[in-house]
């Protein structure tokens, strides 16, 4: 899964801690998602999407081979 978290955080000028606070998740969760070591649940993905005011599918994209 690809994610645009780093790009979107940079655009807003916030760090992982601030994103975590706004999304009401842990900073460790943000870090794991950014490193590709954790796939967020729909609830977590939606919380993150609301922070950025973007659709979930614009932030998180599956690779084609993951969908097979």
C-alpha positions as CSV (number, residue, x, y, z in Angstrom):
1,X,0.0,0.0,0.0
2,X,1.2,3.4,-0.9
3,X,0.5,6.4,1.3
4,X,0.8,10.2,0.9
5,X,1.0,10.9,4.6
6,X,4.5,12.5,4.5
7,X,3.5,14.7,1.6
8,X,0.3,15.8,3.1
9,X,1.9,16.5,6.5
10,X,4.6,18.6,4.8
11,X,1.9,20.6,3.0
12,X,0.2,21.3,6.3
13,X,3.5,21.9,8.1
14,X,2.8,19.3,10.8
15,X,4.9,16.6,12.3
16,X,3.8,13.0,13.2
17,X,2.9,14.0,16.7
18,X,0.6,16.7,15.6
19,X,-1.1,14.5,13.0
20,X,-1.6,11.9,15.7
21,X,-3.1,14.4,18.1
22,X,-5.5,15.7,15.4
23,X,-6.5,12.2,14.3
24,X,-6.7,10.9,17.9
25,X,-4.3,8.1,17.2
26,X,-0.8,7.4,18.5
27,X,2.3,8.9,17.0
28,X,3.7,5.3,16.7
29,X,0.7,4.4,14.5
30,X,1.5,7.3,12.2
31,X,5.1,6.3,12.0
32,X,4.3,2.6,11.3
33,X,1.8,3.6,8.5
34,X,4.4,5.9,6.9
35,X,7.0,3.2,7.0
36,X,4.6,0.7,5.4
37,X,4.7,-1.6,8.5
38,X,1.1,-1.2,9.4
39,X,-2.1,-1.1,7.3
40,X,-4.6,1.2,9.0
41,X,-8.1,0.1,9.7
42,X,-10.9,1.9,7.9
43,X,-11.6,3.8,11.1
44,X,-8.0,5.0,11.4
45,X,-7.8,5.8,7.7
46,X,-11.0,7.9,7.9
47,X,-9.7,9.8,11.0
48,X,-6.5,10.7,9.1
49,X,-8.5,11.6,5.9
50,X,-10.6,14.0,7.9
51,X,-7.5,15.8,9.2
52,X,-6.4,16.4,5.6
53,X,-9.9,17.0,4.2
54,X,-9.1,14.4,1.5
55,X,-10.9,11.2,0.5
56,X,-9.4,8.1,2.0
57,X,-8.6,6.7,-1.4
58,X,-6.5,9.8,-2.2
59,X,-4.3,9.2,0.8
60,X,-4.0,5.4,0.7
61,X,-3.6,3.5,-2.5
62,X,-3.2,-0.3,-3.0
63,X,-0.7,-1.6,-5.4
64,X,-2.3,-3.6,-8.2
65,X,-0.7,-6.8,-7.1
66,X,-2.2,-6.4,-3.7
67,X,-5.6,-6.5,-5.2
68,X,-5.2,-9.8,-6.9
